[in-house]
Amino acid sequence: MDINSLMRSTSQRHQEFPVTKHKVFMAHAAVSPLPRRVCTAIQSYTEQAAANGQFGYIHSTIEEETRRYAATLILAKEKEIAFVSSTSMGLSIIALGLPWQEGDNVVVANGDFPSNIYPWLNLQQIGVQTKFIPWNKNGVISIEDLDMIITSSTRLVSLSSVNYVTGFKIDIDSIGQYLHQRGIFFCVDAIQSLGCTSIDTRHVDFLTANSHKWLMGPEGIGILFVKMKHFDMLSPCLVGWKSTKTPEQFLNYNLDFIDSAKRYEPGGPNVVGIVGLHAALDMLLEVGIDRITERLAQLRKTLVRSLKKKGYDVIGSAEGKQTSGITSFTTKKFNIAEVRQNLDSQGFIVSLRDSLDGNTYIRIAPHFYNTDDEIQAFLAKLPDCHK
């Protein structure tokens, strides 16, 4: 699949992305519509399972290839990838598996999504404190912010790669290097960037993301990255027969964990989800993550400039290293919830999100298959704040 040819061919877009036949879908930071090839892959597997049974030989090759695809996205090793049911599950596995001591603290960002807050707050029952980086208007997080809040008791910092409201993208490399120089673990909630931005986990200890947003996979399946050197330290908090080196030796009760991130997968996998994720990853790698990043940067530039021209307050600049596929805007002139409702009634699917700055924003999150004409049609439906 090539982005340029996709932009030129309406029939190809309709075939690959059926949602484009009747909607302009720009809510990929919430949930994505399933591409045709993802649906086809799931249907093909379920038909095989119906005819032959849900035996491992049907899906084992796809399962391992999906691990390789996921590892490729984040420059990791295949054995560092586990499958999880959600981002919350991945973060909980990390939070519950680390060897905490009473008095330790974890640093998170105020204004982050609850998935990356509650697993750490839950540790207060064992004497681990959660500290919040103060919020600023754009949700910006800098090394200076971290320097002001971390202490000798800080064991881990957990941040979202991209803020779900503002679209601000952290500098994973520089933050990771800063934390590692101080002996602090770095955990990344990557759900708002995995699939549309390149990620390098050289300076990351743990990373997790579900597949139903930018990865364009089904709900209920995601990945967990655990750096190999941490396997012995991060205890599996959920354990089952699949966690061991000899899962097929049913009567050998030897709890000897497998030497890979599979140790964090206690039982039977979500095969339907993995099959769908495999097809989605295959598509994204075929298109090219760098090309997707470039395309989303072009769309953001158009959106930000046009929205400002119409008088809307837009978070962030039109371009730059800290921008992402998310563009959020608001206005005091109109009821922003009614503006969003009107857009939805006309087939323009976007999200509404509240921010800690006290405003409610319309959040636009197009993907690589959205056309320039769709963007212009969306902008044309917005009322002009100057009139």
Sine and cosine of phi, psi and omega as CSV:
sin_phi,cos_phi,sin_psi,cos_psi,sin_omega,cos_omega
0.00,0.00,0.75,-0.66,0.00,-1.00
-0.87,-0.49,0.72,-0.69,-0.06,-1.00
-0.88,0.48,-0.70,0.72,-0.04,-1.00
-0.88,0.48,-0.71,0.70,0.02,-1.00
-0.92,0.39,-0.55,0.83,0.04,-1.00
-0.90,0.44,-0.64,0.77,0.02,-1.00
-0.92,0.40,-0.47,0.88,-0.05,-1.00
-1.00,0.05,-0.30,0.95,-0.13,-0.99
-0.89,-0.47,0.97,-0.25,0.04,-1.00
-0.90,0.44,-0.63,0.77,-0.02,-1.00
-0.91,0.43,-0.61,0.79,0.03,-1.00
-0.92,0.38,-0.66,0.75,0.04,-1.00
-0.88,0.48,-0.71,0.71,0.01,-1.00
-0.89,0.45,-0.60,0.80,0.00,-1.00
-0.95,0.33,-0.73,0.68,-0.06,-1.00
-0.96,0.27,-0.57,0.82,-0.06,-1.00
-0.75,-0.66,1.00,0.09,-0.08,-1.00
-0.82,0.57,-0.44,0.90,-0.01,-1.00
-0.87,0.50,-0.44,0.90,-0.06,-1.00
-0.94,0.33,-0.21,0.98,0.00,-1.00
-0.94,0.35,-0.45,0.89,-0.11,-0.99
-0.63,-0.77,-0.02,1.00,0.01,-1.00
-0.62,-0.78,0.40,-0.92,0.23,-0.97
-0.97,-0.25,0.99,-0.16,-0.13,-0.99
-1.00,-0.05,0.90,-0.44,0.00,-1.00
-0.69,-0.73,0.75,0.66,0.01,-1.00
-0.78,-0.63,0.65,0.76,-0.05,-1.00
-0.95,0.32,-0.25,0.97,0.10,-1.00
-0.98,0.18,-0.11,0.99,0.08,-1.00
-0.97,-0.23,-0.98,0.21,0.14,-0.99
-0.62,-0.78,0.45,-0.89,0.01,-1.00
-0.96,-0.29,0.47,-0.88,0.19,-0.98
-0.96,0.28,0.53,-0.85,-0.02,-1.00
-0.97,0.22,0.77,-0.64,0.12,-0.99
-0.90,0.44,0.40,-0.92,-0.01,-1.00
-0.84,0.55,-0.68,0.73,-0.08,-1.00
-0.93,0.37,-0.44,0.90,0.09,-1.00
-0.94,0.34,-0.71,0.70,0.03,-1.00
-0.88,0.48,-0.68,0.74,-0.01,-1.00
-0.89,0.45,-0.67,0.74,0.00,-1.00
-0.89,0.45,-0.70,0.72,0.01,-1.00
-0.90,0.44,-0.69,0.72,0.00,-1.00
-0.89,0.45,-0.67,0.74,0.00,-1.00
-0.88,0.47,-0.69,0.73,0.01,-1.00
-0.90,0.43,-0.73,0.69,-0.05,-1.00
-0.90,0.44,-0.54,0.84,0.06,-1.00
-0.93,0.37,-0.64,0.77,0.06,-1.00
-0.91,0.43,-0.66,0.75,0.00,-1.00
-0.91,0.41,-0.57,0.82,0.04,-1.00
-0.92,0.38,-0.59,0.81,-0.05,-1.00
-0.99,0.13,-0.49,0.87,-0.17,-0.99
-0.83,-0.56,-0.22,0.97,-0.11,-0.99
0.99,-0.15,0.35,-0.94,-0.08,-1.00
-1.00,0.02,0.83,0.56,-0.03,-1.00
-1.00,0.09,0.46,-0.89,-0.09,-1.00
-0.86,0.51,-0.53,0.85,-0.07,-1.00
-0.90,0.44,-0.37,0.93,0.00,-1.00
-0.95,0.31,-0.58,0.82,-0.13,-0.99
-0.88,-0.47,-0.08,1.00,-0.13,-0.99
-0.88,0.48,-0.65,0.76,0.00,-1.00
-0.91,0.42,-0.69,0.72,0.02,-1.00
-0.90,0.44,-0.64,0.77,-0.01,-1.00
-0.86,0.51,-0.74,0.68,-0.03,-1.00
-0.95,0.31,-0.56,0.83,0.05,-1.00
-0.93,0.38,-0.57,0.83,0.04,-1.00
-0.90,0.43,-0.62,0.78,0.08,-1.00
-0.87,0.49,-0.69,0.73,0.00,-1.00
-0.90,0.44,-0.68,0.73,0.03,-1.00
-0.86,0.50,-0.73,0.68,-0.02,-1.00
-0.89,0.46,-0.67,0.74,0.02,-1.00
-0.89,0.47,-0.62,0.79,0.03,-1.00
-0.87,0.49,-0.63,0.78,-0.04,-1.00
-0.89,0.46,-0.53,0.85,-0.11,-0.99
-0.88,-0.47,0.26,0.97,0.02,-1.00
0.81,0.59,0.75,0.66,0.00,-1.00
-0.89,-0.46,-0.03,-1.00,0.08,-1.00
-1.00,-0.10,0.54,-0.84,-0.01,-1.00
-0.83,0.56,-0.63,0.78,-0.05,-1.00
-0.96,0.28,-0.09,1.00,0.05,-1.00
-1.00,-0.06,0.09,1.00,-0.06,-1.00
-0.94,-0.33,0.80,-0.59,0.14,-0.99
-0.88,-0.47,0.44,-0.90,0.09,-1.00
-1.00,-0.08,0.70,-0.72,0.03,-1.00
-0.75,-0.66,0.23,-0.97,-0.05,-1.00
-0.99,0.12,-0.33,0.95,-0.06,-1.00
-0.21,-0.98,0.21,-0.98,0.11,-0.99
-0.89,0.46,-0.66,0.76,0.02,-1.00
-0.87,0.50,-0.64,0.77,0.03,-1.00
-0.90,0.43,-0.71,0.70,0.01,-1.00
-0.86,0.51,-0.71,0.70,0.00,-1.00
-0.92,0.39,-0.58,0.81,0.02,-1.00
-0.93,0.37,-0.61,0.79,0.05,-1.00
-0.87,0.49,-0.64,0.77,0.03,-1.00
-0.93,0.37,-0.76,0.65,-0.06,-1.00
-0.87,0.49,-0.65,0.76,-0.07,-1.00
-1.00,0.09,-0.22,0.98,-0.07,-1.00
-0.99,-0.15,-0.27,0.96,-0.04,-1.00
-0.98,0.21,0.52,-0.85,-0.02,-1.00
-0.99,0.11,0.98,0.20,-0.05,-1.00
-0.96,0.28,0.39,-0.92,0.16,-0.99
-0.82,-0.57,0.55,-0.83,0.02,-1.00
-0.85,0.53,0.76,-0.65,-0.05,-1.00
0.97,-0.24,-0.24,0.97,0.10,-1.00
-0.90,0.43,0.38,-0.92,0.14,-0.99
-0.70,-0.71,0.43,-0.90,0.06,-1.00
-0.89,-0.45,0.65,-0.76,0.01,-1.00
-0.95,-0.31,0.79,-0.62,0.08,-1.00
-0.76,-0.65,0.04,-1.00,-0.05,-1.00
-0.95,-0.30,0.77,-0.64,0.13,-0.99
-0.90,0.44,0.71,-0.71,-0.05,-1.00
1.00,-0.08,0.04,1.00,0.04,-1.00
-0.99,0.17,0.25,-0.97,0.03,-1.00
-0.94,0.34,0.56,-0.83,-0.09,-1.00
-0.84,0.54,-0.44,0.90,0.01,-1.00
-0.84,0.54,-0.52,0.85,-0.02,-1.00
-0.98,-0.20,0.32,0.95,0.06,-1.00
-0.87,-0.50,-0.79,0.61,-0.14,-0.99
-0.89,0.46,-0.64,0.77,0.03,-1.00
-0.86,0.52,-0.50,0.86,-0.01,-1.00
-0.99,0.11,-0.62,0.78,0.07,-1.00
-0.88,0.48,-0.53,0.85,-0.01,-1.00
-0.89,0.45,-0.31,0.95,-0.03,-1.00
-0.98,0.18,-0.11,0.99,-0.01,-1.00
-0.89,0.46,-0.40,0.92,0.01,-1.00
-0.93,0.38,-0.30,0.95,0.07,-1.00
-0.93,-0.37,0.28,0.96,0.12,-0.99
1.00,0.03,0.29,0.96,0.04,-1.00
-0.99,-0.15,0.81,-0.59,-0.05,-1.00
-1.00,-0.02,0.59,-0.81,0.12,-0.99
-0.96,-0.28,0.83,-0.56,0.00,-1.00
-0.93,-0.37,0.64,-0.77,-0.10,-1.00
-0.95,-0.31,0.77,-0.63,0.18,-0.98
-0.94,0.34,0.80,-0.59,-0.03,-1.00
-0.85,0.52,0.54,-0.84,-0.01,-1.00
-0.98,0.17,0.63,-0.77,0.27,-0.96
-0.83,-0.56,0.11,-0.99,-0.20,-0.98
-0.81,0.58,-0.67,0.74,-0.08,-1.00
-1.00,-0.09,0.06,1.00,-0.03,-1.00
0.93,0.36,0.38,0.92,-0.05,-1.00
-0.93,0.36,0.68,-0.73,0.07,-1.00
-0.81,-0.59,0.86,-0.51,-0.03,-1.00
-0.88,-0.47,0.20,-0.98,0.08,-1.00
-0.89,0.46,-0.54,0.84,0.04,-1.00
-0.89,0.46,-0.62,0.78,0.05,-1.00
-0.88,0.47,-0.69,0.73,0.01,-1.00
-0.91,0.41,-0.64,0.77,-0.04,-1.00
-0.88,0.47,-0.48,0.88,-0.04,-1.00
-0.99,0.14,-0.29,0.96,-0.14,-0.99
-0.90,-0.45,-0.45,0.89,-0.01,-1.00
-0.96,0.28,0.50,-0.87,0.01,-1.00
-0.74,-0.67,-0.04,-1.00,0.04,-1.00
-0.92,0.39,-0.25,0.97,0.00,-1.00
-0.99,-0.10,-0.02,1.00,-0.01,-1.00
-0.97,0.25,0.87,-0.49,-0.02,-1.00
-0.99,-0.14,-0.50,0.87,-0.11,-0.99
-0.46,-0.89,0.58,-0.82,0.15,-0.99
-0.88,-0.48,0.79,-0.61,0.00,-1.00
-0.86,-0.51,0.89,-0.46,-0.07,-1.00
-0.77,-0.64,0.49,-0.87,0.16,-0.99
-0.98,0.18,0.66,-0.75,0.02,-1.00
-0.89,0.45,-0.55,0.84,0.03,-1.00
-0.65,-0.76,0.74,-0.67,0.05,-1.00
-0.94,0.35,0.73,-0.68,-0.14,-0.99
-0.95,0.32,-0.27,0.96,0.04,-1.00
-0.98,-0.20,-0.79,0.62,-0.14,-0.99
-1.00,0.08,-0.38,0.92,-0.07,-1.00
0.98,0.18,0.10,0.99,0.01,-1.00
-0.91,0.41,0.75,-0.66,-0.02,-1.00
-0.96,-0.28,0.81,-0.59,0.00,-1.00
-0.98,0.21,0.34,-0.94,0.10,-1.00
-1.00,-0.01,1.00,-0.04,-0.09,-1.00
-0.86,0.51,-0.68,0.73,-0.06,-1.00
-0.89,0.45,-0.77,0.64,-0.08,-1.00
-0.94,0.35,-0.62,0.78,0.03,-1.00
-0.92,0.40,-0.68,0.73,0.02,-1.00
-0.88,0.48,-0.68,0.73,0.03,-1.00
-0.90,0.44,-0.68,0.73,0.01,-1.00
-0.86,0.51,-0.71,0.70,-0.03,-1.00
-0.93,0.36,-0.65,0.76,-0.03,-1.00
-0.92,0.38,-0.51,0.86,0.08,-1.00
-0.90,0.43,-0.36,0.93,-0.01,-1.00
-0.96,-0.27,0.12,0.99,0.04,-1.00
0.95,0.32,0.50,0.87,-0.04,-1.00
-0.93,-0.36,0.72,-0.70,0.03,-1.00
-0.94,0.34,0.53,-0.85,0.02,-1.00
-0.85,-0.52,0.87,-0.50,0.03,-1.00
-0.91,-0.42,0.68,-0.73,-0.05,-1.00
-0.83,-0.56,0.81,-0.58,0.21,-0.98
-1.00,0.03,0.96,-0.28,-0.17,-0.99
-0.98,-0.21,0.27,0.96,-0.14,-0.99
-0.91,0.42,-0.43,0.90,-0.02,-1.00
-1.00,-0.06,0.19,0.98,0.06,-1.00
-0.66,-0.75,-0.42,0.91,-0.04,-1.00
-0.92,0.40,0.88,-0.48,-0.05,-1.00
0.93,-0.38,-0.29,0.96,0.01,-1.00
-0.74,-0.67,-0.09,1.00,0.00,-1.00
-0.60,-0.80,0.64,-0.77,0.07,-1.00
-0.93,0.36,0.65,-0.76,0.02,-1.00
-0.78,-0.63,0.73,-0.69,0.03,-1.00
-0.91,-0.42,0.88,-0.47,-0.09,-1.00
-1.00,-0.08,0.31,0.95,0.03,-1.00
-0.81,0.59,-0.63,0.78,-0.06,-1.00
-0.93,-0.37,0.47,0.88,0.02,-1.00
-0.86,-0.51,0.66,-0.75,0.02,-1.00
-1.00,-0.06,-0.65,0.76,-0.03,-1.00
-0.65,-0.76,0.57,-0.82,0.03,-1.00
-0.48,-0.88,0.59,-0.81,0.03,-1.00
-0.51,-0.86,0.44,-0.90,0.02,-1.00
-0.23,-0.97,0.64,-0.77,0.14,-0.99
-0.99,0.15,0.20,-0.98,-0.14,-0.99
-0.98,-0.20,-0.05,1.00,-0.21,-0.98
-1.00,0.05,0.09,1.00,0.06,-1.00
-0.96,-0.29,-0.94,-0.34,-0.11,-0.99
-0.93,0.36,-0.36,0.93,0.05,-1.00
-0.96,0.27,-0.31,0.95,0.04,-1.00
0.88,0.48,0.55,0.84,0.09,-1.00
-0.98,-0.22,-0.04,-1.00,0.00,-1.00
-0.97,0.25,0.30,-0.95,0.11,-0.99
-0.96,0.29,0.36,-0.93,0.08,-1.00
1.00,0.07,0.16,0.99,0.06,-1.00
-0.58,-0.81,0.69,-0.72,0.01,-1.00
-0.42,-0.91,-0.07,-1.00,0.00,-1.00
-0.85,-0.52,0.47,-0.88,0.13,-0.99
-0.80,-0.60,0.83,-0.56,0.09,-1.00
-0.97,-0.22,0.80,-0.60,0.12,-0.99
-0.81,-0.59,0.86,-0.51,0.00,-1.00
-0.87,0.50,0.71,-0.70,-0.16,-0.99
-0.80,0.60,-0.60,0.80,-0.05,-1.00
-0.93,0.37,-0.17,0.98,-0.02,-1.00
-0.98,-0.18,0.02,1.00,-0.07,-1.00
-0.82,0.57,-0.73,0.69,-0.05,-1.00
-0.94,0.33,-0.47,0.88,-0.03,-1.00
-0.99,0.16,-0.64,0.77,-0.04,-1.00
-1.00,0.07,0.98,-0.18,-0.04,-1.00
-0.95,0.30,0.68,-0.73,0.11,-0.99
-0.90,0.43,0.85,-0.53,0.01,-1.00
-1.00,0.05,-0.25,0.97,0.12,-0.99
-0.85,-0.53,0.83,-0.56,-0.13,-0.99
-0.79,-0.62,0.63,-0.78,0.05,-1.00
-0.38,-0.93,-0.13,-0.99,-0.09,-1.00
-0.89,0.45,-0.46,0.89,-0.01,-1.00
-0.97,0.23,-0.19,0.98,-0.03,-1.00
-0.98,0.20,-0.20,0.98,-0.18,-0.98
-0.98,-0.19,0.18,-0.98,0.02,-1.00
-0.96,0.27,-0.38,0.93,-0.06,-1.00
-0.81,-0.59,0.90,0.44,-0.08,-1.00
-0.91,0.42,-0.41,0.91,-0.03,-1.00
-1.00,0.07,-0.16,0.99,0.05,-1.00
-1.00,-0.03,0.99,0.12,-0.21,-0.98
-0.89,0.45,-0.46,0.89,-0.05,-1.00
-0.97,-0.23,0.15,0.99,0.07,-1.00
-0.99,-0.12,1.00,-0.01,-0.10,-0.99
-0.99,0.17,0.92,0.40,-0.02,-1.00
-0.91,-0.42,0.97,-0.26,-0.04,-1.00
-0.98,0.18,0.97,0.26,0.02,-1.00
-0.93,-0.37,0.97,-0.25,-0.14,-0.99
-0.91,0.42,0.63,-0.78,0.04,-1.00
-0.90,0.44,0.56,-0.83,-0.07,-1.00
-1.00,0.10,0.83,0.56,0.06,-1.00
-0.30,-0.95,0.09,-1.00,0.01,-1.00
-0.93,0.36,-0.10,0.99,0.09,-1.00
-0.88,0.47,-0.33,0.94,0.04,-1.00
-0.87,0.50,-0.32,0.95,0.01,-1.00
-1.00,-0.07,0.15,0.99,0.07,-1.00
-0.93,-0.36,0.99,-0.17,-0.19,-0.98
-0.97,0.24,-0.43,0.90,-0.11,-0.99
-0.58,-0.81,-0.42,-0.91,-0.02,-1.00
-0.86,0.51,0.67,-0.75,-0.05,-1.00
-0.98,0.21,0.33,-0.94,0.14,-0.99
-0.98,0.19,0.99,0.11,-0.13,-0.99
-0.90,0.43,-0.67,0.74,0.01,-1.00
-0.86,0.51,-0.68,0.74,0.03,-1.00
-0.91,0.42,-0.67,0.74,0.00,-1.00
-0.90,0.43,-0.65,0.76,0.04,-1.00
-0.88,0.48,-0.68,0.73,0.04,-1.00
-0.92,0.40,-0.66,0.75,0.02,-1.00
-0.90,0.43,-0.62,0.78,0.04,-1.00
-0.84,0.54,-0.74,0.68,-0.01,-1.00
-0.91,0.42,-0.62,0.78,0.00,-1.00
-0.92,0.39,-0.71,0.71,0.01,-1.00
-0.91,0.42,-0.65,0.76,0.03,-1.00
-0.85,0.52,-0.66,0.75,0.02,-1.00
-0.91,0.41,-0.73,0.68,-0.05,-1.00
-0.91,0.42,-0.64,0.77,0.03,-1.00
-0.94,0.35,-0.53,0.85,0.07,-1.00
-0.91,0.42,-0.69,0.73,0.03,-1.00
-0.93,0.37,-0.67,0.74,-0.03,-1.00
0.98,-0.22,0.88,-0.47,-0.05,-1.00
-0.88,0.47,-0.62,0.78,0.02,-1.00
-0.90,0.44,-0.61,0.79,0.04,-1.00
-0.92,0.38,-0.61,0.79,0.04,-1.00
-0.90,0.43,-0.71,0.71,0.04,-1.00
-0.85,0.53,-0.70,0.72,0.00,-1.00
-0.89,0.45,-0.67,0.74,0.00,-1.00
-0.90,0.43,-0.70,0.71,-0.01,-1.00
-0.92,0.40,-0.54,0.84,0.06,-1.00
-0.91,0.42,-0.63,0.78,0.05,-1.00
-0.90,0.44,-0.70,0.71,-0.01,-1.00
-0.91,0.42,-0.64,0.76,0.02,-1.00
-0.89,0.45,-0.66,0.75,-0.01,-1.00
-0.86,0.51,-0.70,0.71,0.03,-1.00
-0.90,0.44,-0.71,0.70,-0.04,-1.00
-0.89,0.46,-0.77,0.64,-0.07,-1.00
-0.88,0.47,-0.73,0.68,-0.03,-1.00
-0.90,0.44,-0.66,0.75,-0.03,-1.00
-0.95,0.31,-0.63,0.78,0.02,-1.00
-0.90,0.43,-0.67,0.74,0.04,-1.00
-0.91,0.42,-0.59,0.81,0.03,-1.00
-0.90,0.44,-0.52,0.86,0.03,-1.00
-1.00,0.09,-0.03,1.00,0.09,-1.00
1.00,-0.09,0.22,0.98,0.00,-1.00
-1.00,0.07,0.48,-0.88,0.11,-0.99
-1.00,0.05,0.89,-0.45,-0.07,-1.00
-0.93,-0.38,0.70,-0.71,0.04,-1.00
-0.98,0.20,0.80,-0.60,0.10,-0.99
1.00,0.09,0.06,-1.00,-0.04,-1.00
-1.00,-0.03,0.12,-0.99,-0.03,-1.00
-0.95,0.32,-0.48,0.88,-0.03,-1.00
-0.45,-0.89,0.24,-0.97,0.01,-1.00
0.67,-0.74,0.22,-0.98,-0.08,-1.00
-0.92,0.40,-0.39,0.92,-0.05,-1.00
-1.00,-0.03,0.01,1.00,0.01,-1.00
-1.00,0.02,0.30,-0.95,-0.04,-1.00
-0.63,-0.77,-0.31,-0.95,0.03,-1.00
-0.98,0.19,-0.08,1.00,-0.02,-1.00
-1.00,-0.10,0.77,-0.64,0.12,-0.99
-0.80,-0.60,0.84,-0.54,-0.03,-1.00
-0.87,-0.49,0.66,-0.75,-0.04,-1.00
-0.56,-0.83,0.34,-0.94,0.02,-1.00
-0.47,-0.88,0.01,-1.00,0.06,-1.00
-0.33,-0.94,0.46,-0.89,0.08,-1.00
-1.00,-0.03,-0.23,0.97,-0.09,-1.00
-0.97,0.26,-0.58,0.81,-0.03,-1.00
-0.87,-0.50,0.35,-0.94,0.15,-0.99
-0.96,0.29,0.95,-0.32,-0.16,-0.99
-0.91,0.42,-0.51,0.86,0.05,-1.00
-0.92,0.39,-0.61,0.79,0.04,-1.00
-0.94,0.34,-0.58,0.82,0.07,-1.00
-0.88,0.48,-0.71,0.70,0.02,-1.00
-0.90,0.44,-0.67,0.74,0.00,-1.00
-0.89,0.46,-0.63,0.78,0.04,-1.00
-0.91,0.42,-0.65,0.76,0.04,-1.00
-0.88,0.47,-0.69,0.72,-0.02,-1.00
-0.88,0.47,-0.65,0.76,-0.01,-1.00
-0.91,0.42,-0.34,0.94,0.01,-1.00
-0.98,-0.21,0.17,0.99,0.10,-1.00
1.00,0.00,0.22,0.98,0.05,-1.00
-0.98,-0.19,0.96,-0.29,-0.14,-0.99
-1.00,-0.09,0.94,-0.35,0.04,-1.00
-0.72,-0.69,0.02,-1.00,-0.07,-1.00
-0.89,-0.45,0.31,-0.95,0.09,-1.00
-0.86,-0.52,0.80,-0.60,-0.04,-1.00
-0.67,-0.74,0.65,-0.76,0.09,-1.00
-1.00,0.04,0.52,-0.85,0.02,-1.00
-0.84,-0.54,0.37,-0.93,0.03,-1.00
-0.92,0.38,-0.18,0.98,0.06,-1.00
-0.99,0.17,0.04,1.00,0.06,-1.00
1.00,-0.06,-0.03,1.00,-0.02,-1.00
-0.97,-0.23,0.40,-0.92,0.15,-0.99
-0.96,-0.29,0.73,-0.69,-0.11,-0.99
-0.87,-0.50,0.55,-0.83,0.30,-0.95
-0.99,0.11,0.79,-0.61,-0.02,-1.00
-0.95,-0.32,0.85,-0.53,0.03,-1.00
-0.96,-0.27,0.75,-0.66,0.00,-1.00
-0.62,-0.78,0.97,0.22,0.04,-1.00
-0.96,0.28,0.27,-0.96,0.08,-1.00
-0.88,-0.48,-0.04,-1.00,-0.15,-0.99
-0.89,0.46,-0.40,0.92,-0.06,-1.00
-1.00,0.06,-0.13,0.99,0.08,-1.00
-0.95,0.32,0.68,-0.73,-0.09,-1.00
-1.00,-0.07,0.28,-0.96,0.09,-1.00
-0.88,0.47,-0.60,0.80,0.02,-1.00
-0.90,0.44,-0.60,0.80,0.04,-1.00
-0.91,0.41,-0.64,0.77,0.03,-1.00
-0.90,0.45,-0.70,0.71,0.00,-1.00
-0.91,0.40,-0.62,0.78,0.04,-1.00
-0.90,0.43,-0.64,0.77,0.06,-1.00
-0.88,0.47,-0.75,0.66,-0.02,-1.00
-0.89,0.46,-0.57,0.82,-0.01,-1.00
-0.92,0.38,-0.44,0.90,-0.01,-1.00
-0.99,0.15,-0.24,0.97,-0.01,-1.00
-0.98,0.18,0.73,-0.69,0.07,-1.00
-0.92,0.39,0.55,-0.84,-0.02,-1.00
-0.99,0.11,0.83,-0.57,-0.03,-1.00
-0.95,0.32,-0.24,0.97,-0.03,-1.00
-1.00,0.05,-0.17,0.99,-0.08,-1.00
-0.98,-0.19,0.00,0.00,0.00,0.00
